[in-house]
């Protein structure tokens, strides 16, 4: 009678495949998160520039500068020397304030 021995060949392949899948999922999640961070920073830059432009040229100047930076002004207020602008770039929204005072 012949006795069969159990071998564990092939387990390394399954483990390697699981490791590759995990690495791919991690890279995709990291890339998506990085993209969101970049979009958020882009929105903040557009809001900062629009607020500064708004202190000298009003809403029209803020809208022009926001558009030049890929954004859309969704909120604008001017109280005294302080301008507050809210800008949307893609799905990110950012708010910035600027003043004419020294």
Helices and strands as residue ranges (DSSP letters): H 11-68, E 72-79, E 82-89, E 92-99
